[in-house]
Amino acid sequence: MTPTPIRVVLVDDHAVIRTGLEQLLGSTDDIEVVGAAANGAEALEVVRRIRPDVVLMDLQMPEVDGVAATRSIMSEDLGVDVLVLTSFSDSERIIAALDAGAVGYLLKDADPEDVLQGIRAVSRGESPIHPKAARALLGVRAGSSQVQLTSRETEVLTLVREGLANKQIARRLDISERTVKAHLTSAFARIGVSDRTQAALWAERNGL
């Protein structure tokens, strides 16, 4: 039995990039492009209508940028994961995107196979982050005497330390599992860990 393809919407203001991505993703059996948009406003309309599994989101776009679009998509709890694909690796944009609810952050200079693997990782519930983006976040952490977590990130990390799964955390905080995952992605990046065990240890050491 053939598994259902991962349904993807492409969001980028450059038609040539959308076309290239569509050709790349169309070369696989397990990923299907089901829609495209040229800016954040169009993206929200397309996602509402199509309800894909993953949105591959550029950040710098006219009218409504990728961060604002990601925030809108996540606020409506449309059952979609947002994976950023951009040219920018500065910490401010990375943090803004993760804060908005993106669950992964890839750069356009990545190998094509890395983009495919990133989409597959998101569909498995993982949070792919380009090494250059991860280094930028770690640089922020190293340059700051104290990690700045949002109140919701703190709540989620506290419950991770208590051993709760995402579904239990979602029920406890009355939010969706996807929102929990987005908060975890952002928190993991801020504190410089890559899995729940490391996050739980960090939370315990830091008195959460």
Secondary structure, 3 states (H helix, E strand, C coil): CCCCCEEEEEECCCHHHHHHHHHHHHCCCCEEEEEEECCHHHHHHHHHHHCCCEEEECCCCCCCCHHHHHHHHHHCCCCCEEEEEECCCCHHHHHHHHHHCCCEEEECCCCHHHHHHHHHHHHCCCCCECHHHHHHHHHHHHCCCCCCCCHHHHHHHHHHHCCCCHHHHHHHHCCCHHHHHHHHHHHHHHHCCCCHHHHHHHHHHCCC
